[in-house]
Amino acid sequence: MYIVVGCGGTNDSPEVVETLVHHLGKLAFEVRQMLAGGGPVVLAHFAESAPAETLAGNLSRDGMPVQVIDSRAVRDRDLPFVVHRFVPGDQAMSLESADGDRCDMSYGEIDLLLAAMGSTGAITRTVSVSERRFSLGKTLLAGGVPMTRKVAREQTLTSEERDEVLWVVAGARPPVVFPRGGLVYDGLGESKQVSRDLNFAQLKKSLQQLAPHARYDERLLKRAGVVHLLGKGLNPDTDLDLAFEILARCLRREANPAV
């Protein structure tokens, strides 16, 4: 899938709305609804690259900042490095995954700190449910007065577990992901707090202090922000990786319009 994204500067001004109405073939109120809250926002997506490039070219010529993202290329590249342990140093942070892989991340190469609420898997539990059902036997014994009996049964419920994650975009390396619930916080040393939430907040604060030039963004923490960015046709639960990629590319473009 090839995604055409309107980057920063995309707004619901009359000029922008008119341009998108013309090129997308949508009604004005549909375009305004799509743009409410500004960019980045997915404008359209196609199975082939040609129509996506054509649309992006037309919008660029009309002065709109757009990018085309190949979702397959995003998902075929190296997987993010998911951190389990970390130790901050003077110039870099030492990282270790749950599998024991290690690497160092220099603070100077960090560009973006993107916080989001993501799925960490499904939880299945069994509960006992009681309900009353019509009893023919009791009804007959009662002379025809409708009677019920209590019936207990077990029901399996599946719910989604969600938790905060922090994606660190640093140079050309694959993203580094800090999952709040999957981290060992001993690396914070004397700054370690009494709860997981406080420790994760301390980690985010530390990274912002160690990489003051990096841009911090938390618009993906709320589901509404993910839904707005992805628009119709993309799933905020299964396509969160694309939301990160879209946001990262557009924020980098804002910082360096020549990119």
N, C-alpha and C positions, 0 to 999 in steps of 0.2 A: 504494500500500500504506500502511496506517495501522498504526503500531507502538505498542503499549502497553509502556511502560518502567517498571520499578520502580527508583526512584532511590535515593540514599543512605539508609541506614537499613533497606533491604531485607535481611533476614537469614534464617537457617534456624531461628529460634526456633519453638517449638511453636505459638504464636499465629499467626505469619505463615504457617507451613506449613498450618495448619488453614484459614486464610482463603483461601489460594490453591488448596488442594484443593477447597474448596467452589465457588469462582468459575471455576476453570479446568477442572474436571472431570478432573484428573490424579490419579495415585496419590501417596501421601505420599513414597515414595522418589524418584519423578520430580521432585517439587518440591524436595526437599532437594538432589538432584544439580544442579538448575538454579540453586539459590541458593548453592551452595558457593562461598565467596570473597566473598560480599556483592554489593551493587549498585554501579553500575547494571547492570541485566540486562534483556534483552528478555523480556517475559512472554508476549506473544502478538502476532500481526499478522493483519490482515484486509484484504480487497480494498475494503471500504466503510467509511465513517467511523462509521456508526451503531453497529454492534456494538462498535467500539473505544471510542467515547465511553461506551457503556453499561457496558462492563467497567471502564473507568477510573473512572466515577462510583461504581460499586458498591465498588471497592477503596478509593477515597478515603473513602467513608462508613465503611468499616471501619478507617480509620486508616492506610492505606498511602500513602506518597508516590509518586505515579505521574504520568506525562506521556504524552500522545499526540503522536506525530510523524508528519507526512505526508511520506513519502519523496519523492513527486513535487514537493512544494513545496520541499524541500531541494535537489533537483537542478535545479529550474527557476530558482532565484535566481541572482544574479550569481556568476560563477566566482571561486574564490579567486585572490588575487594571488600568483603564483609568483615568488619573488625570484631574481634572478641576481647582482646587485651590491647592496651595502649600505654605508652610511657612517654610523656612529654619531655623533650630535651631542650637545649638552648636554641638550636637552629632547626631541629626537625623532631617529628614525633615517630617513635618506633611503634609499629603495628604488628599484630599477630592475629591470624584468623583462627576459627575453631578447629581447623585441620592442621594447624601448626605452621602454616605459611607465614613468612615474615617479610616486611619491607619497611622502608623509612619514607616519610612524607615531609619534605621541606616546607616550612611555613611560607617561604618566599614564592613558591609556585602555586599556592592556593589562590584560586580566582573567586570561587563562589561557595557559600555555605547555604544549602537549601534544606529547610526543614519541612517534613510532611508527615501525615498520618497514613500508614500503610497496613496492609493485611499481613499478619504473621502466621496465618493458617486457620484451620477450622477446629472447633472444640465440639466433641460429641458427648452428650450426657443422657442418662436414662432417668425419667421421672415417673412417679406413680400418679395416675389420673383417675379420679373417682367421678362417676356419673350415674344418673338414675335412668333406668329403662323400664318400659311398660312390661308388666308381668301378667300373662294370661291366667296362670294358676291362681295367683292372689286375687285377681279380679273375679274369677268364678266363685272362689270361696267367700268373697265379700258380696255376693249376690248381684254382680254386674257393675259394682262401683269401680271405676278405673283405679288400679293400684300399680305402684312401681316398686322396683327393687334396686338396691345399690350395687353397682358393678365396678370393680377396680381393675385397671389394666395398666401396663407399662408402655410408655411412649418414648421414643428416641428423638431427641432434639439436637439439631446441629446449628451452631452459631459461629460467626466469624470473629476471630480475635484480631484486634487492631491495636497498633502501638506506634509511637512516634519514631521516626528515623531521621537521621541527618546525612544528606549526601554532600560530600566534599568534592568539588570539581577543581582539579589541580593540573594545569598544563594539558599535555596530550595523553597522560596516563588514564587508564580506566577509572571511573568514579570510585571513591572510597566511601563506604556506607557504615555508619555507626547506628546500630539498632538499640534503642533504649533498653529493652528487656534482655538483650543478648550480650551485654557488656560486663566485664569484670572491671570495677572502678578503682582497684588498688593503685593504679598508676597516678591517681590524683594526689596521692601522698597525704600531706597535712590538710589539703583542701577537701578531702573526702567527707561527704555528708552522711546523714543518718538514713536516707531513703534513696531509692532508685531515681525517683523524679528529681530530687534535689541534686543528685550526682550528675544526671544528664544535663540539667540546667547549668551546672558548674562547668561541665565539659564544653558546652556551647559557648559559654562566656569566655572560657580559657582560649578556645580557638579564635574567637573574635579579637581577643587581646593579642594573641601571638601572630595573627595575620590581619592587622588592622586595615590593610588595603583591600581585603576580600569583601565582597558584597554579601550581606546576609539577607535572606528572603524566606518568609514563612507563609506565603499565600496558599501553599498546598497543604497547610495544616488542617484547613477546613474543607470538607467535602464540596461545599459550594464553589470554592476556588478551583478545585480540580474539574468539576463539571463545567464551569464557565470556560476554562482554558481549552478543554477537549471538545466542547460543543457536542452536537448530536452525532451519533454514529460511532463514537468511541466510548469505551466503558471505563469509568473512573476507578474501578476496582482492578481490572485486568490490564489496563493500559497506563498505570501510574508511571511505569518506566518511560513511556513516551512523553508524559507530562513533564517529567524531570528533564528529558532531552530538549523538549521544546523551550522550556523556561530557561535552561542553561544557555542554549544557542542565542536566544533573543537578548538575554542580559549581557552576554559577551558582545553581541552586536551593538548594544547601546553603549558599552564601554569603548568599543572600537568600531565605529561605523564602516570602516574599510573592510572588515571581515565579511 
